[in-house]
């Protein structure tokens, strides 16, 4: 999952730094992630993991770092399995 998130960030994120240089907990917004890019990233994640982000998780915190994205996607996948 981490690798897929990093690939999407590299392709869609438009970050001025190499994604490979970012720690999992690094603040993506401080690294240059824009609001527009975060929406594009969300769409890419939905396609890659065959999920849909609920409105309750459409916030800056969910996309703050690679670790946060991984946690959010895992939460959505677990909720889908439980349903």
PDB file with SEQRES, HELIX, SHEET and CRYST1 records, atoms N, CA, C and O in Angstrom:
SEQRES   1 A   83  UNK UNK UNK UNK UNK UNK UNK UNK UNK UNK UNK UNK UNK          
SEQRES   2 A   83  UNK UNK UNK UNK UNK UNK UNK UNK UNK UNK UNK UNK UNK          
SEQRES   3 A   83  UNK UNK UNK UNK UNK UNK UNK UNK UNK UNK UNK UNK UNK          
SEQRES   4 A   83  UNK UNK UNK UNK UNK UNK UNK UNK UNK UNK UNK UNK UNK          
SEQRES   5 A   83  UNK UNK UNK UNK UNK UNK UNK UNK UNK UNK UNK UNK UNK          
SEQRES   6 A   83  UNK UNK UNK UNK UNK UNK UNK UNK UNK UNK UNK UNK UNK          
SEQRES   7 A   83  UNK UNK UNK UNK UNK                                          
HELIX    1 AA1 UNK A    2  UNK A   12  1                                  11    
HELIX    2 AA2 UNK A   19  UNK A   21  5                                   3    
HELIX    3 AA3 UNK A   35  UNK A   49  1                                  15    
HELIX    4 AA4 UNK A   55  UNK A   57  5                                   3    
HELIX    5 AA5 UNK A   60  UNK A   63  5                                   4    
HELIX    6 AA6 UNK A   66  UNK A   82  1                                  17    
CRYST1    1.000    1.000    1.000  90.00  90.00  90.00 P 1           1          
ATOM      1  N   UNK A   1       0.829  -1.195   0.000  1.00  0.00           N  
ATOM      2  CA  UNK A   1       0.000   0.000   0.000  1.00  0.00           C  
ATOM      3  C   UNK A   1       0.871   1.256   0.000  1.00  0.00           C  
ATOM      4  O   UNK A   1       0.608   2.209  -0.733  1.00  0.00           O  
ATOM      5  N   UNK A   2       1.899   1.241   0.822  1.00  0.00           N  
ATOM      6  CA  UNK A   2       2.788   2.394   0.914  1.00  0.00           C  
ATOM      7  C   UNK A   2       3.405   2.709  -0.447  1.00  0.00           C  
ATOM      8  O   UNK A   2       3.502   3.871  -0.840  1.00  0.00           O  
ATOM      9  N   UNK A   3       3.816   1.677  -1.150  1.00  0.00           N  
ATOM     10  CA  UNK A   3       4.433   1.858  -2.456  1.00  0.00           C  
ATOM     11  C   UNK A   3       3.447   2.473  -3.457  1.00  0.00           C  
ATOM     12  O   UNK A   3       3.815   3.350  -4.239  1.00  0.00           O  
ATOM     13  N   UNK A   4       2.207   2.012  -3.427  1.00  0.00           N  
ATOM     14  CA  UNK A   4       1.180   2.548  -4.321  1.00  0.00           C  
ATOM     15  C   UNK A   4       0.908   4.015  -4.021  1.00  0.00           C  
ATOM     16  O   UNK A   4       0.774   4.831  -4.933  1.00  0.00           O  
ATOM     17  N   UNK A   5       0.829   4.345  -2.729  1.00  0.00           N  
ATOM     18  CA  UNK A   5       0.602   5.741  -2.330  1.00  0.00           C  
ATOM     19  C   UNK A   5       1.759   6.619  -2.808  1.00  0.00           C  
ATOM     20  O   UNK A   5       1.539   7.713  -3.327  1.00  0.00           O  
ATOM     21  N   UNK A   6       2.972   6.144  -2.633  1.00  0.00           N  
ATOM     22  CA  UNK A   6       4.151   6.904  -3.071  1.00  0.00           C  
ATOM     23  C   UNK A   6       4.166   7.072  -4.595  1.00  0.00           C  
ATOM     24  O   UNK A   6       4.525   8.137  -5.096  1.00  0.00           O  
ATOM     25  N   UNK A   7       3.781   6.032  -5.326  1.00  0.00           N  
ATOM     26  CA  UNK A   7       3.733   6.123  -6.785  1.00  0.00           C  
ATOM     27  C   UNK A   7       2.703   7.173  -7.219  1.00  0.00           C  
ATOM     28  O   UNK A   7       2.960   7.975  -8.117  1.00  0.00           O  
ATOM     29  N   UNK A   8       1.532   7.153  -6.564  1.00  0.00           N  
ATOM     30  CA  UNK A   8       0.499   8.138  -6.890  1.00  0.00           C  
ATOM     31  C   UNK A   8       0.970   9.551  -6.558  1.00  0.00           C  
ATOM     32  O   UNK A   8       0.748  10.481  -7.333  1.00  0.00           O  
ATOM     33  N   UNK A   9       1.610   9.710  -5.423  1.00  0.00           N  
ATOM     34  CA  UNK A   9       2.133  11.031  -5.042  1.00  0.00           C  
ATOM     35  C   UNK A   9       3.157  11.526  -6.058  1.00  0.00           C  
ATOM     36  O   UNK A   9       3.179  12.706  -6.406  1.00  0.00           O  
ATOM     37  N   UNK A  10       3.994  10.622  -6.523  1.00  0.00           N  
ATOM     38  CA  UNK A  10       5.004  10.990  -7.505  1.00  0.00           C  
ATOM     39  C   UNK A  10       4.335  11.434  -8.803  1.00  0.00           C  
ATOM     40  O   UNK A  10       4.732  12.434  -9.402  1.00  0.00           O  
ATOM     41  N   UNK A  11       3.328  10.692  -9.231  1.00  0.00           N  
ATOM     42  CA  UNK A  11       2.655  10.953 -10.503  1.00  0.00           C  
ATOM     43  C   UNK A  11       1.686  12.132 -10.444  1.00  0.00           C  
ATOM     44  O   UNK A  11       1.587  12.905 -11.397  1.00  0.00           O  
ATOM     45  N   UNK A  12       0.969  12.270  -9.319  1.00  0.00           N  
ATOM     46  CA  UNK A  12      -0.127  13.234  -9.222  1.00  0.00           C  
ATOM     47  C   UNK A  12       0.172  14.413  -8.300  1.00  0.00           C  
ATOM     48  O   UNK A  12      -0.332  15.516  -8.513  1.00  0.00           O  
ATOM     49  N   UNK A  13       0.990  14.179  -7.277  1.00  0.00           N  
ATOM     50  CA  UNK A  13       1.168  15.156  -6.199  1.00  0.00           C  
ATOM     51  C   UNK A  13       1.786  16.480  -6.585  1.00  0.00           C  
ATOM     52  O   UNK A  13       1.521  17.499  -5.948  1.00  0.00           O  
ATOM     53  N   UNK A  14       2.615  16.479  -7.635  1.00  0.00           N  
ATOM     54  CA  UNK A  14       3.255  17.725  -8.052  1.00  0.00           C  
ATOM     55  C   UNK A  14       4.160  18.330  -6.991  1.00  0.00           C  
ATOM     56  O   UNK A  14       4.317  19.549  -6.925  1.00  0.00           O  
ATOM     57  N   UNK A  15       4.753  17.486  -6.164  1.00  0.00           N  
ATOM     58  CA  UNK A  15       5.614  17.990  -5.097  1.00  0.00           C  
ATOM     59  C   UNK A  15       6.958  18.448  -5.655  1.00  0.00           C  
ATOM     60  O   UNK A  15       7.500  17.827  -6.569  1.00  0.00           O  
ATOM     61  N   UNK A  16       7.493  19.535  -5.103  1.00  0.00           N  
ATOM     62  CA  UNK A  16       8.788  20.023  -5.566  1.00  0.00           C  
ATOM     63  C   UNK A  16       9.963  19.210  -5.020  1.00  0.00           C  
ATOM     64  O   UNK A  16      11.113  19.463  -5.379  1.00  0.00           O  
ATOM     65  N   UNK A  17       9.679  18.238  -4.157  1.00  0.00           N  
ATOM     66  CA  UNK A  17      10.712  17.358  -3.609  1.00  0.00           C  
ATOM     67  C   UNK A  17      10.414  15.931  -4.063  1.00  0.00           C  
ATOM     68  O   UNK A  17       9.272  15.592  -4.374  1.00  0.00           O  
ATOM     69  N   UNK A  18      11.440  15.113  -4.098  1.00  0.00           N  
ATOM     70  CA  UNK A  18      11.252  13.709  -4.479  1.00  0.00           C  
ATOM     71  C   UNK A  18      10.499  12.977  -3.372  1.00  0.00           C  
ATOM     72  O   UNK A  18      10.840  13.086  -2.195  1.00  0.00           O  
ATOM     73  N   UNK A  19       9.488  12.244  -3.764  1.00  0.00           N  
ATOM     74  CA  UNK A  19       8.691  11.498  -2.789  1.00  0.00           C  
ATOM     75  C   UNK A  19       9.564  10.486  -2.056  1.00  0.00           C  
ATOM     76  O   UNK A  19       9.310  10.181  -0.891  1.00  0.00           O  
ATOM     77  N   UNK A  20      10.579   9.970  -2.717  1.00  0.00           N  
ATOM     78  CA  UNK A  20      11.479   8.993  -2.102  1.00  0.00           C  
ATOM     79  C   UNK A  20      12.245   9.594  -0.921  1.00  0.00           C  
ATOM     80  O   UNK A  20      12.726   8.865  -0.054  1.00  0.00           O  
ATOM     81  N   UNK A  21      12.356  10.911  -0.891  1.00  0.00           N  
ATOM     82  CA  UNK A  21      13.068  11.579   0.201  1.00  0.00           C  
ATOM     83  C   UNK A  21      12.188  11.867   1.409  1.00  0.00           C  
ATOM     84  O   UNK A  21      12.685  12.283   2.455  1.00  0.00           O  
ATOM     85  N   UNK A  22      10.890  11.649   1.273  1.00  0.00           N  
ATOM     86  CA  UNK A  22       9.957  11.963   2.359  1.00  0.00           C  
ATOM     87  C   UNK A  22       9.774  10.777   3.298  1.00  0.00           C  
ATOM     88  O   UNK A  22       9.601   9.639   2.860  1.00  0.00           O  
ATOM     89  N   UNK A  23       9.814  11.061   4.583  1.00  0.00           N  
ATOM     90  CA  UNK A  23       9.484  10.056   5.588  1.00  0.00           C  
ATOM     91  C   UNK A  23       7.975   9.829   5.545  1.00  0.00           C  
ATOM     92  O   UNK A  23       7.228  10.688   5.077  1.00  0.00           O  
ATOM     93  N   UNK A  24       7.530   8.674   6.032  1.00  0.00           N  
ATOM     94  CA  UNK A  24       6.091   8.387   6.029  1.00  0.00           C  
ATOM     95  C   UNK A  24       5.291   9.418   6.809  1.00  0.00           C  
ATOM     96  O   UNK A  24       4.143   9.695   6.464  1.00  0.00           O  
ATOM     97  N   UNK A  25       5.873   9.986   7.848  1.00  0.00           N  
ATOM     98  CA  UNK A  25       5.168  10.947   8.688  1.00  0.00           C  
ATOM     99  C   UNK A  25       5.361  12.405   8.292  1.00  0.00           C  
ATOM    100  O   UNK A  25       4.846  13.301   8.962  1.00  0.00           O  
ATOM    101  N   UNK A  26       6.100  12.655   7.207  1.00  0.00           N  
ATOM    102  CA  UNK A  26       6.373  14.037   6.784  1.00  0.00           C  
ATOM    103  C   UNK A  26       5.082  14.728   6.356  1.00  0.00           C  
ATOM    104  O   UNK A  26       4.215  14.113   5.735  1.00  0.00           O  
ATOM    105  N   UNK A  27       4.962  16.006   6.690  1.00  0.00           N  
ATOM    106  CA  UNK A  27       3.794  16.811   6.338  1.00  0.00           C  
ATOM    107  C   UNK A  27       3.807  17.081   4.838  1.00  0.00           C  
ATOM    108  O   UNK A  27       4.662  17.811   4.337  1.00  0.00           O  
ATOM    109  N   UNK A  28       2.858  16.491   4.130  1.00  0.00           N  
ATOM    110  CA  UNK A  28       2.809  16.635   2.669  1.00  0.00           C  
ATOM    111  C   UNK A  28       2.454  18.050   2.242  1.00  0.00           C  
ATOM    112  O   UNK A  28       2.908  18.519   1.198  1.00  0.00           O  
ATOM    113  N   UNK A  29       1.649  18.730   3.041  1.00  0.00           N  
ATOM    114  CA  UNK A  29       1.294  20.114   2.688  1.00  0.00           C  
ATOM    115  C   UNK A  29       2.510  21.025   2.833  1.00  0.00           C  
ATOM    116  O   UNK A  29       2.708  21.934   2.027  1.00  0.00           O  
ATOM    117  N   UNK A  30       3.318  20.782   3.853  1.00  0.00           N  
ATOM    118  CA  UNK A  30       4.557  21.552   4.022  1.00  0.00           C  
ATOM    119  C   UNK A  30       5.541  21.233   2.894  1.00  0.00           C  
ATOM    120  O   UNK A  30       6.366  22.066   2.521  1.00  0.00           O  
ATOM    121  N   UNK A  31       5.438  20.013   2.359  1.00  0.00           N  
ATOM    122  CA  UNK A  31       6.317  19.602   1.263  1.00  0.00           C  
ATOM    123  C   UNK A  31       5.828  20.129  -0.088  1.00  0.00           C  
ATOM    124  O   UNK A  31       6.507  19.964  -1.101  1.00  0.00           O  
ATOM    125  N   UNK A  32       4.648  20.766  -0.104  1.00  0.00           N  
ATOM    126  CA  UNK A  32       4.178  21.385  -1.333  1.00  0.00           C  
ATOM    127  C   UNK A  32       2.901  20.820  -1.935  1.00  0.00           C  
ATOM    128  O   UNK A  32       2.523  21.217  -3.037  1.00  0.00           O  
ATOM    129  N   UNK A  33       2.227  19.908  -1.247  1.00  0.00           N  
ATOM    130  CA  UNK A  33       0.971  19.358  -1.766  1.00  0.00           C  
ATOM    131  C   UNK A  33      -0.112  20.436  -1.732  1.00  0.00           C  
ATOM    132  O   UNK A  33      -0.387  21.018  -0.683  1.00  0.00           O  
ATOM    133  N   UNK A  34      -0.717  20.692  -2.882  1.00  0.00           N  
ATOM    134  CA  UNK A  34      -1.774  21.706  -2.954  1.00  0.00           C  
ATOM    135  C   UNK A  34      -3.131  21.060  -2.717  1.00  0.00           C  
ATOM    136  O   UNK A  34      -3.264  19.837  -2.761  1.00  0.00           O  
ATOM    137  N   UNK A  35      -4.129  21.883  -2.467  1.00  0.00           N  
ATOM    138  CA  UNK A  35      -5.493  21.376  -2.291  1.00  0.00           C  
ATOM    139  C   UNK A  35      -5.970  20.671  -3.554  1.00  0.00           C  
ATOM    140  O   UNK A  35      -6.608  19.621  -3.481  1.00  0.00           O  
ATOM    141  N   UNK A  36      -5.658  21.253  -4.720  1.00  0.00           N  
ATOM    142  CA  UNK A  36      -6.051  20.637  -5.985  1.00  0.00           C  
ATOM    143  C   UNK A  36      -5.385  19.269  -6.134  1.00  0.00           C  
ATOM    144  O   UNK A  36      -6.038  18.300  -6.522  1.00  0.00           O  
ATOM    145  N   UNK A  37      -4.096  19.187  -5.828  1.00  0.00           N  
ATOM    146  CA  UNK A  37      -3.370  17.918  -5.944  1.00  0.00           C  
ATOM    147  C   UNK A  37      -3.912  16.887  -4.962  1.00  0.00           C  
ATOM    148  O   UNK A  37      -3.935  15.695  -5.269  1.00  0.00           O  
ATOM    149  N   UNK A  38      -4.348  17.329  -3.784  1.00  0.00           N  
ATOM    150  CA  UNK A  38      -4.897  16.374  -2.812  1.00  0.00           C  
ATOM    151  C   UNK A  38      -6.197  15.766  -3.324  1.00  0.00           C  
ATOM    152  O   UNK A  38      -6.476  14.598  -3.057  1.00  0.00           O  
ATOM    153  N   UNK A  39      -6.996  16.543  -4.055  1.00  0.00           N  
ATOM    154  CA  UNK A  39      -8.230  16.017  -4.658  1.00  0.00           C  
ATOM    155  C   UNK A  39      -7.873  15.008  -5.748  1.00  0.00           C  
ATOM    156  O   UNK A  39      -8.481  13.942  -5.836  1.00  0.00           O  
ATOM    157  N   UNK A  40      -6.891  15.346  -6.573  1.00  0.00           N  
ATOM    158  CA  UNK A  40      -6.446  14.423  -7.619  1.00  0.00           C  
ATOM    159  C   UNK A  40      -5.882  13.136  -7.004  1.00  0.00           C  
ATOM    160  O   UNK A  40      -6.102  12.038  -7.516  1.00  0.00           O  
ATOM    161  N   UNK A  41      -5.158  13.295  -5.906  1.00  0.00           N  
ATOM    162  CA  UNK A  41      -4.616  12.140  -5.194  1.00  0.00           C  
ATOM    163  C   UNK A  41      -5.742  11.264  -4.654  1.00  0.00           C  
ATOM    164  O   UNK A  41      -5.680  10.038  -4.750  1.00  0.00           O  
ATOM    165  N   UNK A  42      -6.766  11.891  -4.089  1.00  0.00           N  
ATOM    166  CA  UNK A  42      -7.912  11.137  -3.575  1.00  0.00           C  
ATOM    167  C   UNK A  42      -8.545  10.312  -4.699  1.00  0.00           C  
ATOM    168  O   UNK A  42      -8.857   9.137  -4.506  1.00  0.00           O  
ATOM    169  N   UNK A  43      -8.732  10.919  -5.858  1.00  0.00           N  
ATOM    170  CA  UNK A  43      -9.322  10.205  -6.993  1.00  0.00           C  
ATOM    171  C   UNK A  43      -8.430   9.045  -7.433  1.00  0.00           C  
ATOM    172  O   UNK A  43      -8.923   7.969  -7.770  1.00  0.00           O  
ATOM    173  N   UNK A  44      -7.140   9.266  -7.426  1.00  0.00           N  
ATOM    174  CA  UNK A  44      -6.193   8.200  -7.774  1.00  0.00           C  
ATOM    175  C   UNK A  44      -6.230   7.052  -6.773  1.00  0.00           C  
ATOM    176  O   UNK A  44      -6.159   5.883  -7.152  1.00  0.00           O  
ATOM    177  N   UNK A  45      -6.342   7.394  -5.494  1.00  0.00           N  
ATOM    178  CA  UNK A  45      -6.434   6.381  -4.447  1.00  0.00           C  
ATOM    179  C   UNK A  45      -7.722   5.575  -4.576  1.00  0.00           C  
ATOM    180  O   UNK A  45      -7.723   4.356  -4.411  1.00  0.00           O  
ATOM    181  N   UNK A  46      -8.812   6.269  -4.872  1.00  0.00           N  
ATOM    182  CA  UNK A  46     -10.093   5.573  -5.040  1.00  0.00           C  
ATOM    183  C   UNK A  46     -10.000   4.557  -6.173  1.00  0.00           C  
ATOM    184  O   UNK A  46     -10.501   3.439  -6.056  1.00  0.00           O  
ATOM    185  N   UNK A  47      -9.367   4.944  -7.250  1.00  0.00           N  
ATOM    186  CA  UNK A  47      -9.227   4.030  -8.388  1.00  0.00           C  
ATOM    187  C   UNK A  47      -8.269   2.886  -8.064  1.00  0.00           C  
ATOM    188  O   UNK A  47      -8.568   1.727  -8.352  1.00  0.00           O  
ATOM    189  N   UNK A  48      -7.132   3.201  -7.474  1.00  0.00           N  
ATOM    190  CA  UNK A  48      -6.107   2.187  -7.188  1.00  0.00           C  
ATOM    191  C   UNK A  48      -6.581   1.131  -6.194  1.00  0.00           C  
ATOM    192  O   UNK A  48      -6.253  -0.048  -6.327  1.00  0.00           O  
ATOM    193  N   UNK A  49      -7.350   1.558  -5.203  1.00  0.00           N  
ATOM    194  CA  UNK A  49      -7.771   0.631  -4.144  1.00  0.00           C  
ATOM    195  C   UNK A  49      -9.246   0.244  -4.244  1.00  0.00           C  
ATOM    196  O   UNK A  49      -9.760  -0.469  -3.383  1.00  0.00           O  
ATOM    197  N   UNK A  50      -9.924   0.713  -5.290  1.00  0.00           N  
ATOM    198  CA  UNK A  50     -11.342   0.423  -5.502  1.00  0.00           C  
ATOM    199  C   UNK A  50     -12.164   0.766  -4.251  1.00  0.00           C  
ATOM    200  O   UNK A  50     -12.907  -0.059  -3.720  1.00  0.00           O  
ATOM    201  N   UNK A  51     -12.000   2.004  -3.809  1.00  0.00           N  
ATOM    202  CA  UNK A  51     -12.693   2.495  -2.615  1.00  0.00           C  
ATOM    203  C   UNK A  51     -13.364   3.819  -2.936  1.00  0.00           C  
ATOM    204  O   UNK A  51     -13.172   4.394  -4.008  1.00  0.00           O  
ATOM    205  N   UNK A  52     -14.162   4.290  -1.975  1.00  0.00           N  
ATOM    206  CA  UNK A  52     -14.745   5.625  -2.066  1.00  0.00           C  
ATOM    207  C   UNK A  52     -14.562   6.298  -0.714  1.00  0.00           C  
ATOM    208  O   UNK A  52     -14.936   5.746   0.321  1.00  0.00           O  
ATOM    209  N   UNK A  53     -13.989   7.486  -0.732  1.00  0.00           N  
ATOM    210  CA  UNK A  53     -13.785   8.221   0.510  1.00  0.00           C  
ATOM    211  C   UNK A  53     -15.121   8.774   0.992  1.00  0.00           C  
ATOM    212  O   UNK A  53     -15.791   9.505   0.263  1.00  0.00           O  
ATOM    213  N   UNK A  54     -15.515   8.425   2.232  1.00  0.00           N  
ATOM    214  CA  UNK A  54     -16.744   9.022   2.768  1.00  0.00           C  
ATOM    215  C   UNK A  54     -16.486  10.499   3.100  1.00  0.00           C  
ATOM    216  O   UNK A  54     -15.350  10.905   3.345  1.00  0.00           O  
ATOM    217  N   UNK A  55     -17.549  11.277   3.101  1.00  0.00           N  
ATOM    218  CA  UNK A  55     -17.418  12.713   3.392  1.00  0.00           C  
ATOM    219  C   UNK A  55     -16.676  12.982   4.694  1.00  0.00           C  
ATOM    220  O   UNK A  55     -15.942  13.965   4.801  1.00  0.00           O  
ATOM    221  N   UNK A  56     -16.864  12.114   5.683  1.00  0.00           N  
ATOM    222  CA  UNK A  56     -16.243  12.319   6.996  1.00  0.00           C  
ATOM    223  C   UNK A  56     -14.715  12.253   6.944  1.00  0.00           C  
ATOM    224  O   UNK A  56     -14.045  12.746   7.851  1.00  0.00           O  
ATOM    225  N   UNK A  57     -14.160  11.647   5.888  1.00  0.00           N  
ATOM    226  CA  UNK A  57     -12.705  11.537   5.770  1.00  0.00           C  
ATOM    227  C   UNK A  57     -12.113  12.474   4.718  1.00  0.00           C  
ATOM    228  O   UNK A  57     -10.917  12.422   4.432  1.00  0.00           O  
ATOM    229  N   UNK A  58     -12.949  13.319   4.151  1.00  0.00           N  
ATOM    230  CA  UNK A  58     -12.467  14.285   3.168  1.00  0.00           C  
ATOM    231  C   UNK A  58     -12.004  15.549   3.889  1.00  0.00           C  
ATOM    232  O   UNK A  58     -12.693  16.569   3.901  1.00  0.00           O  
ATOM    233  N   UNK A  59     -10.829  15.451   4.483  1.00  0.00           N  
ATOM    234  CA  UNK A  59     -10.276  16.577   5.218  1.00  0.00           C  
ATOM    235  C   UNK A  59      -8.754  16.576   5.104  1.00  0.00           C  
ATOM    236  O   UNK A  59      -8.141  15.598   4.676  1.00  0.00           O  
ATOM    237  N   UNK A  60      -8.187  17.661   5.486  1.00  0.00           N  
ATOM    238  CA  UNK A  60      -6.729  17.842   5.390  1.00  0.00           C  
ATOM    239  C   UNK A  60      -5.970  16.788   6.195  1.00  0.00           C  
ATOM    240  O   UNK A  60      -4.902  16.338   5.781  1.00  0.00           O  
ATOM    241  N   UNK A  61      -6.513  16.402   7.328  1.00  0.00           N  
ATOM    242  CA  UNK A  61      -5.852  15.433   8.204  1.00  0.00           C  
ATOM    243  C   UNK A  61      -5.667  14.080   7.508  1.00  0.00           C  
ATOM    244  O   UNK A  61      -4.648  13.416   7.699  1.00  0.00           O  
ATOM    245  N   UNK A  62      -6.648  13.677   6.706  1.00  0.00           N  
ATOM    246  CA  UNK A  62      -6.583  12.381   6.023  1.00  0.00           C  
ATOM    247  C   UNK A  62      -5.445  12.308   5.008  1.00  0.00           C  
ATOM    248  O   UNK A  62      -4.979  11.219   4.674  1.00  0.00           O  
ATOM    249  N   UNK A  63      -4.997  13.465   4.517  1.00  0.00           N  
ATOM    250  CA  UNK A  63      -3.969  13.520   3.484  1.00  0.00           C  
ATOM    251  C   UNK A  63      -2.703  14.235   3.959  1.00  0.00           C  
ATOM    252  O   UNK A  63      -1.882  14.659   3.146  1.00  0.00           O  
ATOM    253  N   UNK A  64      -2.552  14.365   5.271  1.00  0.00           N  
ATOM    254  CA  UNK A  64      -1.449  15.141   5.837  1.00  0.00           C  
ATOM    255  C   UNK A  64      -0.082  14.499   5.622  1.00  0.00           C  
ATOM    256  O   UNK A  64       0.923  15.205   5.526  1.00  0.00           O  
ATOM    257  N   UNK A  65      -0.032  13.184   5.545  1.00  0.00           N  
ATOM    258  CA  UNK A  65       1.234  12.480   5.384  1.00  0.00           C  
ATOM    259  C   UNK A  65       0.973  11.140   4.703  1.00  0.00           C  
ATOM    260  O   UNK A  65      -0.173  10.712   4.568  1.00  0.00           O  
ATOM    261  N   UNK A  66       2.024  10.504   4.290  1.00  0.00           N  
ATOM    262  CA  UNK A  66       1.884   9.181   3.688  1.00  0.00           C  
ATOM    263  C   UNK A  66       1.300   8.223   4.719  1.00  0.00           C  
ATOM    264  O   UNK A  66       0.446   7.402   4.387  1.00  0.00           O  
ATOM    265  N   UNK A  67       1.751   8.320   5.955  1.00  0.00           N  
ATOM    266  CA  UNK A  67       1.229   7.461   7.025  1.00  0.00           C  
ATOM    267  C   UNK A  67      -0.263   7.717   7.248  1.00  0.00           C  
ATOM    268  O   UNK A  67      -1.027   6.775   7.457  1.00  0.00           O  
ATOM    269  N   UNK A  68      -0.680   8.979   7.206  1.00  0.00           N  
ATOM    270  CA  UNK A  68      -2.098   9.320   7.400  1.00  0.00           C  
ATOM    271  C   UNK A  68      -2.947   8.766   6.257  1.00  0.00           C  
ATOM    272  O   UNK A  68      -4.047   8.259   6.480  1.00  0.00           O  
ATOM    273  N   UNK A  69      -2.427   8.868   5.032  1.00  0.00           N  
ATOM    274  CA  UNK A  69      -3.156   8.335   3.882  1.00  0.00           C  
ATOM    275  C   UNK A  69      -3.292   6.821   4.016  1.00  0.00           C  
ATOM    276  O   UNK A  69      -4.364   6.262   3.785  1.00  0.00           O  
ATOM    277  N   UNK A  70      -2.213   6.176   4.387  1.00  0.00           N  
ATOM    278  CA  UNK A  70      -2.230   4.720   4.557  1.00  0.00           C  
ATOM    279  C   UNK A  70      -3.243   4.312   5.626  1.00  0.00           C  
ATOM    280  O   UNK A  70      -3.989   3.351   5.444  1.00  0.00           O  
ATOM    281  N   UNK A  71      -3.266   5.036   6.728  1.00  0.00           N  
ATOM    282  CA  UNK A  71      -4.211   4.757   7.805  1.00  0.00           C  
ATOM    283  C   UNK A  71      -5.653   4.980   7.331  1.00  0.00           C  
ATOM    284  O   UNK A  71      -6.536   4.182   7.643  1.00  0.00           O  
ATOM    285  N   UNK A  72      -5.887   6.040   6.594  1.00  0.00           N  
ATOM    286  CA  UNK A  72      -7.227   6.353   6.095  1.00  0.00           C  
ATOM    287  C   UNK A  72      -7.710   5.285   5.123  1.00  0.00           C  
ATOM    288  O   UNK A  72      -8.842   4.812   5.226  1.00  0.00           O  
ATOM    289  N   UNK A  73      -6.852   4.906   4.179  1.00  0.00           N  
ATOM    290  CA  UNK A  73      -7.229   3.875   3.201  1.00  0.00           C  
ATOM    291  C   UNK A  73      -7.482   2.550   3.921  1.00  0.00           C  
ATOM    292  O   UNK A  73      -8.443   1.850   3.603  1.00  0.00           O  
ATOM    293  N   UNK A  74      -6.635   2.203   4.883  1.00  0.00           N  
ATOM    294  CA  UNK A  74      -6.835   0.962   5.652  1.00  0.00           C  
ATOM    295  C   UNK A  74      -8.166   0.983   6.383  1.00  0.00           C  
ATOM    296  O   UNK A  74      -8.870  -0.025   6.434  1.00  0.00           O  
ATOM    297  N   UNK A  75      -8.509   2.134   6.949  1.00  0.00           N  
ATOM    298  CA  UNK A  75      -9.778   2.290   7.663  1.00  0.00           C  
ATOM    299  C   UNK A  75     -10.957   2.045   6.718  1.00  0.00           C  
ATOM    300  O   UNK A  75     -11.907   1.349   7.075  1.00  0.00           O  
ATOM    301  N   UNK A  76     -10.894   2.611   5.529  1.00  0.00           N  
ATOM    302  CA  UNK A  76     -11.971   2.445   4.546  1.00  0.00           C  
ATOM    303  C   UNK A  76     -12.080   0.979   4.121  1.00  0.00           C  
ATOM    304  O   UNK A  76     -13.181   0.438   4.020  1.00  0.00           O  
ATOM    305  N   UNK A  77     -10.934   0.340   3.873  1.00  0.00           N  
ATOM    306  CA  UNK A  77     -10.945  -1.063   3.462  1.00  0.00           C  
ATOM    307  C   UNK A  77     -11.498  -1.975   4.564  1.00  0.00           C  
ATOM    308  O   UNK A  77     -12.260  -2.901   4.285  1.00  0.00           O  
ATOM    309  N   UNK A  78     -11.114  -1.709   5.806  1.00  0.00           N  
ATOM    310  CA  UNK A  78     -11.618  -2.510   6.938  1.00  0.00           C  
ATOM    311  C   UNK A  78     -13.127  -2.310   7.123  1.00  0.00           C  
ATOM    312  O   UNK A  78     -13.855  -3.263   7.401  1.00  0.00           O  
ATOM    313  N   UNK A  79     -13.580  -1.084   6.970  1.00  0.00           N  
ATOM    314  CA  UNK A  79     -15.018  -0.798   7.099  1.00  0.00           C  
ATOM    315  C   UNK A  79     -15.795  -1.519   6.007  1.00  0.00           C  
ATOM    316  O   UNK A  79     -16.899  -2.008   6.252  1.00  0.00           O  
ATOM    317  N   UNK A  80     -15.241  -1.590   4.823  1.00  0.00           N  
ATOM    318  CA  UNK A  80     -15.898  -2.285   3.712  1.00  0.00           C  
ATOM    319  C   UNK A  80     -15.970  -3.791   3.985  1.00  0.00           C  
ATOM    320  O   UNK A  80     -16.981  -4.429   3.692  1.00  0.00           O  
ATOM    321  N   UNK A  81     -14.902  -4.353   4.543  1.00  0.00           N  
ATOM    322  CA  UNK A  81     -14.876  -5.779   4.873  1.00  0.00           C  
ATOM    323  C   UNK A  81     -15.887  -6.115   5.949  1.00  0.00           C  
ATOM    324  O   UNK A  81     -16.494  -7.186   5.932  1.00  0.00           O  
ATOM    325  N   UNK A  82     -16.065  -5.195   6.885  1.00  0.00           N  
ATOM    326  CA  UNK A  82     -16.998  -5.430   8.013  1.00  0.00           C  
ATOM    327  C   UNK A  82     -18.443  -5.325   7.565  1.00  0.00           C  
ATOM    328  O   UNK A  82     -19.332  -5.878   8.212  1.00  0.00           O  
ATOM    329  N   UNK A  83     -18.689  -4.629   6.474  1.00  0.00           N  
ATOM    330  CA  UNK A  83     -20.081  -4.410   6.012  1.00  0.00           C  
ATOM    331  C   UNK A  83     -20.680  -5.649   5.384  1.00  0.00           C  
ATOM    332  O   UNK A  83     -21.832  -5.626   4.950  1.00  0.00           O  
TER     333      UNK A  83                                                      
END                                                                             
